[in-house]
């Protein structure tokens, strides 16, 4: 933590801005992976949804 005390305000802004890009890239990667899994297994997802829906109708 002593290293961060030595940084200027501008340098801290650069570090913080870099972290925003990292978290943004992680979020985009997770969303892409989620969409891929949904589309890749679409038939089973629809089947499971219909089975669940029918079980509530009974």
Secondary structure, 3 states (H helix, E strand, C coil): CHHHHHCCHHHHHHHHHHHHHHHHHHHHHHHHHHHHHHHHCHHHHHHHHHHHHHHHHC
